[in-house]
Amino acid sequence: MRPRIFIAPACALAVVAGGCGSQAVVPTARITGIVKLCGGLSNKCFTEPARITVLDANHREVARSHPLDGRFSFALAPGRYTVSAKADGYVIGTVSVSAAAGDTTHANITNNDVE
């Protein structure tokens, strides 16, 4: 007599997709940074509240934040991104980065044109 194998219906598809009860893990990359304005009479830097936007390689917005202390952090899929900081209607700065799975990429934005 041949042994019979029984798989619960709920797990049947999961076994094909990677195992019953397991979740597919999508690798993420992290982009962090701080927005600073530098210069002026004192020639010092200070953090700036700004609107941060992140665009993917297809120029689609994939993340945004409005940190009051100028610090930002995003968990995204690995890839190439453009991070921009704007405040009071002007662009503080823009930086392009490559974010790798499991890594943290620093995307600090500094504007040295403060008078």
HELIX and SHEET records of a PDB file:
HELIX    1   1 PRO A    9  ALA A   17  1                                   9    
SHEET    1   A 3 LYS A  44  THR A  47  0                                        
SHEET    2   A 3 ALA A  29  GLY A  39 -1                                        
SHEET    3   A 3 ARG A  71  LEU A  76 -1                                        
SHEET    1   B 3 LYS A  44  THR A  47  0                                        
SHEET    2   B 3 ALA A  29  GLY A  39 -1                                        
SHEET    3   B 3 THR A 104  HIS A 106  1                                        
SHEET    1   C 3 LYS A  44  THR A  47  0                                        
SHEET    2   C 3 ALA A  29  GLY A  39 -1                                        
SHEET    3   C 3 ILE A 109  VAL A 114  1                                        
SHEET    1   D 4 GLU A  61  SER A  65  0                                        
SHEET    2   D 4 ARG A  51  ASP A  56 -1                                        
SHEET    3   D 4 GLY A  79  ALA A  87 -1                                        
SHEET    4   D 4 TYR A  90  ALA A  99 -1                                        
END                                                                             
